[in-house]
Amino acid sequence: MPIDPSNSVTSLRATRRRLLFLRTAVLSDALGKAGAMDHDMHCFSANCRMAGPATTLRIHTADILMVGKALSHCPKGHVLVIDGQGELNTALWGAVTTASALLKGLAGVVIDGAIRDLAAIRRQRLPVFARAVVPNAGGAEYRGEVDIPIQCGGAVIHPGDWIVGDEDGVVVIPAARLAAVLETGRRLVEVEKKIEREIRAGKELVSILRYDELLDRKSKETFLPQMRFLEKGQAVSPKSPRKSAHSKNSEESYRLGSNSRR
């Protein structure tokens, strides 16, 4: 089914269902074994499964002034992604913001920083991903920026990119690649189902994926990249040193002198 690029409610729901079915591991494979946020972006809530377009926020280090503003701005069904500069000793999120996000119908929250009120958050269905937990709360002094490209969890996120999370972590899908990733992911799931059937039938994985052929080919490949130049049949032949103008003139004078003496 083709993806409607518009952000209609129907389109968002259909896309979300397809992404949640594929899960982050398959989506990362479909992105070329890429797209994942750092391994320490943990889910701290009862439910880890989320998918939605990103609403982005970049804040001043350890300052929560703009968190409430961004929470109010974030549309239903979107994931609020906060660039907290990786600060781990100041919480940017807690029980009150989680309750507000739930009421607004956010798909989830991802924070490059810390949270607090873990006992309350881990009982909630709203997916909350962050790097750490700490009791300290941030100040409220400085303006931040909403709906701009940011960094979060080692990944670059633009507003509207799709954010998918589950027990394995968080994957970022650029909006421009969404349709292609969904199609590749669908094909990967079909292939993996066939592989599982072969395994249940008693076949070895090394045979199914033809590892022996791969290993044999690898054993014949040149290890040093620069030596591939020779594999193309372009043998390196020693070059004669170029003669300088002074050398040429000396040779010419010698020949002329020799001729005059004859």
C-alpha positions in Angstrom: 0.0 0.0 0.0 1.5 3.4 -1.0 2.2 5.9 1.8 0.3 9.2 1.7 2.9 11.8 2.5 0.3 14.1 4.1 0.0 14.2 7.9 -3.7 13.3 8.0 -4.9 11.3 10.9 -5.7 8.3 8.8 -2.3 8.4 7.1 -0.5 8.7 10.5 -2.3 5.8 12.0 -1.7 3.5 9.0 2.0 4.4 8.9 2.3 3.9 12.7 0.8 0.4 12.4 3.2 -0.6 9.7 6.2 0.7 11.5 5.2 -1.0 14.8 4.7 -4.3 13.0 8.2 -4.1 11.5 10.0 -3.2 14.8 13.3 -1.3 15.2 15.6 -4.2 14.3 14.1 -4.7 10.9 13.9 -0.9 10.3 17.6 -0.5 11.1 18.4 -3.2 8.6 16.2 -1.5 6.0 18.1 1.7 6.6 21.4 -0.1 5.8 22.1 -1.3 9.4 21.9 2.3 10.6 19.4 4.8 12.0 19.6 3.7 15.7 20.2 6.1 18.6 22.9 5.3 21.1 22.6 2.1 23.1 22.1 3.9 26.4 18.8 5.5 25.3 16.6 3.4 27.6 12.9 3.0 27.9 11.8 3.7 31.4 8.0 3.2 31.1 5.7 0.2 31.1 5.2 0.4 27.3 8.2 0.9 25.0 6.5 0.6 21.6 6.0 3.9 19.8 6.0 5.4 16.3 5.3 8.9 15.2 6.6 12.0 13.5 9.1 14.0 15.5 8.4 17.4 17.1 11.8 18.6 18.1 13.1 20.8 21.0 16.6 22.0 21.8 17.1 23.4 25.3 19.7 25.2 27.2 21.7 22.8 29.3 19.8 21.8 32.5 16.9 24.2 31.8 13.3 23.1 31.5 11.7 26.4 30.6 10.8 25.3 27.1 9.8 21.7 27.9 6.3 22.7 28.9 6.0 25.0 25.8 7.1 22.2 23.5 4.7 19.8 25.1 1.8 22.1 24.5 3.0 22.6 20.9 3.5 18.9 20.1 0.5 17.5 18.1 -1.4 14.3 19.0 0.3 11.2 17.7 3.8 12.8 17.4 6.9 12.0 19.4 8.5 14.8 21.4 12.2 14.6 20.9 14.3 16.8 23.3 18.0 17.6 22.8 19.1 18.0 26.4 22.8 18.2 25.5 23.3 14.9 27.1 23.2 16.4 30.6 22.8 13.4 33.0 22.7 15.2 36.4 19.6 17.3 35.8 16.1 15.8 35.1 14.2 17.4 32.2 11.1 15.2 32.6 9.0 13.7 35.3 5.6 12.5 36.5 3.7 15.7 35.8 4.9 16.1 32.2 4.2 12.4 31.6 0.6 12.8 32.7 0.2 15.9 30.5 1.7 14.1 27.5 -0.7 11.1 28.0 -3.7 13.4 28.1 -2.6 15.1 24.9 -2.2 11.8 23.1 1.5 12.0 22.3 3.0 8.9 20.8 6.1 9.0 23.0 9.0 11.1 24.4 12.7 10.8 23.7 15.2 12.8 25.8 18.9 13.1 25.4 19.3 13.7 29.1 17.8 12.5 32.4 14.3 12.1 33.9 13.0 11.7 37.4 9.9 10.2 39.2 10.8 6.8 37.9 8.3 5.0 40.1 5.4 6.9 38.5 6.7 6.8 34.9 7.4 3.0 34.9 3.6 2.5 35.6 2.5 4.6 32.6 1.8 3.5 29.0 3.5 6.5 27.5 6.9 5.4 26.1 9.6 7.5 27.7 13.2 7.1 26.5 16.1 8.8 28.2 19.7 8.3 29.1 19.5 8.4 32.9 17.5 8.9 36.1 18.3 11.6 38.7 16.3 13.5 41.4 17.7 16.9 40.6 15.3 19.2 38.6 16.4 21.8 36.0 16.0 25.5 36.2 13.7 27.7 34.1 15.6 30.6 32.8 16.5 30.3 29.1 14.6 30.1 25.9 15.0 27.0 23.7 14.2 26.3 20.1 11.2 24.2 18.7 10.9 22.5 15.4 14.5 22.8 14.3 17.1 20.1 13.4 18.6 18.7 16.5 20.9 15.9 17.8 19.4 13.3 20.1 21.0 10.0 21.2 23.8 10.4 18.6 21.4 10.8 15.7 20.3 13.9 13.8 16.6 14.5 13.8 14.6 16.9 11.6 11.0 17.9 12.4 8.8 15.3 10.7 11.3 12.5 10.7 9.7 9.3 12.0 10.8 8.0 15.4 10.2 4.4 16.2 10.9 2.8 19.6 10.6 -0.6 21.2 12.4 -2.9 23.6 15.6 -2.8 21.4 15.9 1.0 21.4 15.0 3.9 19.1 15.4 4.3 15.3 15.1 7.5 13.3 13.7 7.3 9.8 14.2 10.4 7.6 10.9 11.5 6.3 12.2 11.4 2.7 13.1 7.8 3.0 9.9 6.6 4.8 8.2 4.9 1.8 11.4 3.1 0.7 12.2 1.9 4.3 8.7 0.5 4.7 8.9 -1.4 1.4 12.4 -2.8 2.2 11.2 -3.7 5.7 8.2 -5.6 4.3 10.5 -7.6 2.0 12.9 -8.3 4.9 10.1 -9.7 7.0 9.0 -12.0 4.2 12.5 -13.3 3.7 13.0 -13.9 7.5 9.8 -15.9 7.6 11.1 -18.1 4.8 14.4 -18.6 6.7 12.5 -19.5 9.9 10.5 -22.1 7.9 13.8 -23.6 6.5 15.3 -23.8 10.0 12.2 -25.5 11.4 12.5 -28.0 8.5 15.9 -28.9 9.9 18.3 -26.9 7.6 21.4 -25.3 9.0 21.6 -21.5 9.0 25.1 -21.8 7.5 23.6 -23.6 4.5 20.5 -21.3 4.2 22.6 -18.1 4.1 25.4 -19.8 2.1 28.1 -18.8 4.6 30.6 -21.3 3.2 30.4 -19.6 -0.2 30.9 -16.2 1.4 33.9 -17.4 3.5 35.5 -19.0 0.4 35.1 -15.8 -1.6 36.5 -13.7 1.3 39.5 -15.9 1.6 40.4 -15.1 -2.0 39.9 -11.4 -1.6 42.9 -9.0 -1.2 43.0 -7.8 2.4 44.9 -4.5 1.6 42.6 -2.1 -0.2 45.4 -0.4 -2.2 46.4 -3.8 -3.7 43.0 -4.0 -5.5 44.7 -1.7 -8.1 46.8 -4.6 -9.2 43.8 -6.9 -9.4 42.4 -4.8 -12.3 45.4 -5.8 -14.4 47.0 -2.5 -14.0 50.5 -3.6 -13.2 52.8 -1.0 -11.8 55.9 -0.7 -14.0 58.9 1.3 -12.9 59.1 4.6 -14.7 62.3 6.1 -16.0 63.3 9.3 -14.2 62.4 12.4 -16.1 65.4 14.3 -17.5 65.8 17.9 -16.6 66.4 20.6 -19.2 70.0 20.9 -17.9 70.6 17.2 -18.6 69.1 17.4 -22.1 71.3 20.5 -22.9 74.4 18.7 -21.7 73.7 15.6 -23.8 73.1 17.8 -26.9 76.3 19.7 -26.3 78.2 16.4 -25.9 76.8 15.1 -29.2 77.6 18.4 -31.1 81.1 18.3 -29.6 81.7 14.8 -30.7 80.5 15.5 -34.2 82.9 18.5 -34.6 85.8 16.4 -33.5 85.2 13.9 -36.3 
